[in-house]
Amino acid sequence: KRSRFRQVSNTISIFSALFLVCNIPVFVEYSIRVLSYYIPSFNNKVGSVIYVRLAGYGELLLTYLPVILNAALNPCLYMLRMP
């Protein structure tokens, strides 16, 4: 019983870590968008530098790729972790 509980705890930890790794870039990017919209001085310092580097497809990749990657890896992890 104790080993089963440990396996479930490890599985939950792995899924949580994967979620954080895949979604923190999206949260940071959206936070910068909101801050640069409401605080004009923030837009001049940080927002313009980030958007120059992410022009074109970079912004799409940063916004959608991590979320899609998380959704694609979750079933694989379920398959590997379930007995």
Beta strands, then each sheet from edge to edge (+ up, - down):
end
